[in-house]
């Protein structure tokens, strides 16, 4: 495992101003008010919040910025924000509204020159590349874009290496196969990427019990452990997850 404290990160997928959650990016259901959930997670001991605008339309841009300002004025947690960000000006607006980092997914694949420009302008530590992946063979995963709708033909490991070369500060790695299933992180995928790059890797997709966090950190090598459903619906509490990890010699942020 990389020599860093593991971060426990609730993920809030936002659609039309509400938090939603589905399975394998489909069958979305309501999970609550994003501001109230952000306050709750801050009290619970979350290390960071991820906000992903999964229906990132132009009409929702102002709503997202208003929400982000409300969250960052109410809680002191770092916030990673992604979804529908296509320009340097868009990155700038998100950061100006209080985000700690911006996550780029589709645009990073389709316009890598914008990613390079973003690193130069904002610094790699302000940028995360989101990699949505689906397994396509034994030991092989493909990068998907457009909210998981478009296969790109890109190999996940090769893309992760390219992202690292471009100077980005972090990778948010999501297994579409595991998303919402509560079967655990895709450990083979997570280990492959975390071993290939020196960047911090946030593992995403599949948490259903406390053991999965341990597996993601110790077996997968991730330093960020993201979850949604188990936190939104009260299956697990962050303090309990951290205690579980500490008792098993995994360093966590206190």
Buried (B, 14 or more C-beta within 10 A) or exposed (E): BBEEEBBBBBBBBBBEEBBBBBBBBEEBEEBBBBBEBBBBBBEBBBBBBBBBBBBBEEEBBEBBBEBBEBBBEEBEBBBBBBBBBBEBEBBBBBBEBBBBBBBBBBBBBBBBEBBBBBBEEBEBEBBBBBBBBBBEEEEEBBBBBEBBEEEBEBBBBEBBBBBBEBBBBBBBBBBBBBBBBBBBBBBBBBBBBBEBBEBBBBBBBBBBBBEBBBBBBBBBBBBBBBBBBBBBEEBBBBEEBBEBBEEEEBBBEE
